[in-house]
Amino acid sequence: MAWPWRRRPTLDRHGSLAARPLRNPVLEWTRDDEGMVLLRLPRKEGWWVKALARLFYVPKGKTFSLDEPGSFVWGLCDGETPIRSIVQQFAERFQLTRKEAEVSTLQYFRMLAQRGFVGLAVEQKARETEKQKGS
């Protein structure tokens, strides 16, 4: 059972497309020579990590490499561009139908959000609509 205060709000399709993805400010990211995005998630500095680091090699963080479509989408996660616009640009860039691009992009954002790489800024109006549906 999920704790009520830890539940994440759910959005319908229209609310998801209106949301604006924001990059996690803790992540460090760069582009390599080919233009692909490299994400670096720094490790947490707890007392036990510091103790282990004295005895063993402990990496400073995890590095993730995004492919071309992932790098393209990551570049558009500026907190201003709604997902609807990202889907349209993704479809044009990779010559996909609107539906294919929407399914792929929403699934990709779901995965990025689960890993904590992005968050979604949702308009207050969309939140109120979801609360009314849930009541």
C-alpha positions in Angstrom: 0.0 0.0 0.0 1.3 3.4 -0.9 1.3 6.1 1.8 -1.2 8.8 0.9 1.3 11.6 1.4 3.9 9.9 -0.9 1.6 9.4 -3.8 2.6 11.2 -7.0 -0.2 13.0 -8.8 -1.4 11.3 -12.0 -2.1 13.3 -15.2 -4.3 12.5 -18.1 -3.0 12.7 -21.6 -3.8 16.4 -22.0 -2.2 17.3 -18.7 0.9 15.3 -19.6 1.3 17.0 -22.9 0.8 20.5 -21.3 3.5 19.8 -18.7 7.0 21.3 -19.0 9.9 19.0 -18.2 12.7 20.4 -16.0 16.2 18.9 -15.7 17.3 17.9 -12.2 19.8 20.6 -11.1 21.9 18.0 -9.2 22.8 16.3 -12.5 25.8 17.5 -14.4 25.6 17.1 -18.1 27.8 17.8 -21.1 27.8 16.9 -24.8 30.5 14.7 -26.3 32.2 15.3 -29.7 29.3 13.6 -31.5 26.7 15.8 -29.8 25.4 13.0 -27.5 24.5 14.0 -23.9 26.5 12.5 -21.0 24.7 12.8 -17.6 26.6 12.5 -14.4 24.8 11.8 -11.2 27.1 12.6 -8.2 27.2 10.1 -5.4 25.7 10.9 -2.1 28.2 11.8 0.6 27.1 9.9 3.7 29.4 9.0 6.5 29.5 5.3 5.4 30.4 6.3 1.8 33.3 8.3 3.1 34.4 5.4 5.3 34.3 3.0 2.3 36.1 5.4 0.1 39.1 5.3 2.5 39.3 1.5 2.1 38.1 1.0 -1.5 37.7 2.9 -4.7 34.3 4.4 -4.8 33.3 6.3 -8.0 32.4 9.9 -7.7 29.1 9.2 -9.4 27.3 7.4 -12.1 27.5 8.4 -15.8 24.8 7.8 -18.3 25.1 8.3 -22.0 22.0 9.2 -24.0 21.6 8.2 -27.7 20.7 10.6 -30.4 16.9 10.7 -29.8 17.5 10.9 -26.0 20.0 13.7 -26.5 17.6 15.6 -28.7 14.8 15.4 -26.1 17.2 16.3 -23.3 18.2 19.5 -25.1 14.5 20.6 -25.1 14.0 20.0 -21.4 14.4 23.7 -20.4 11.4 24.1 -18.2 9.7 26.4 -20.8 8.9 24.0 -23.7 5.8 21.9 -23.1 5.9 18.2 -23.9 3.4 18.8 -26.7 5.9 20.9 -28.6 8.7 18.4 -27.9 6.6 15.7 -29.4 6.0 17.7 -32.5 9.7 18.6 -32.9 10.7 14.9 -32.2 8.3 13.7 -34.9 9.6 16.1 -37.5 13.3 15.4 -36.7 13.0 11.6 -36.7 10.3 11.4 -39.4 7.7 9.7 -37.2 3.9 10.0 -37.1 2.5 12.2 -34.3 1.2 9.1 -32.5 4.5 7.2 -32.6 6.4 10.3 -31.4 3.9 10.9 -28.6 4.0 7.3 -27.3 7.8 7.2 -27.5 8.3 10.6 -25.9 5.9 10.1 -23.0 7.4 6.7 -22.2 10.9 8.3 -22.3 9.8 11.1 -19.9 8.2 8.5 -17.6 11.5 6.7 -17.4 13.5 9.9 -16.9 11.1 11.0 -14.1 11.3 7.5 -12.4 15.1 7.8 -12.3 14.9 11.4 -11.0 16.5 13.0 -14.0 13.6 15.3 -14.8 10.6 16.7 -13.1 7.4 18.0 -14.7 6.1 21.5 -14.1 2.3 21.3 -14.3 0.0 24.3 -14.6 -2.2 25.0 -11.7 -5.3 24.7 -13.9 -4.3 21.1 -14.9 -3.8 20.2 -11.2 -7.2 21.5 -10.2 -8.9 19.6 -13.1 -7.2 16.3 -11.9 -8.3 17.0 -8.3 -11.9 17.4 -9.5 -11.8 14.2 -11.4 -10.4 12.3 -8.4 -13.2 13.6 -6.0 
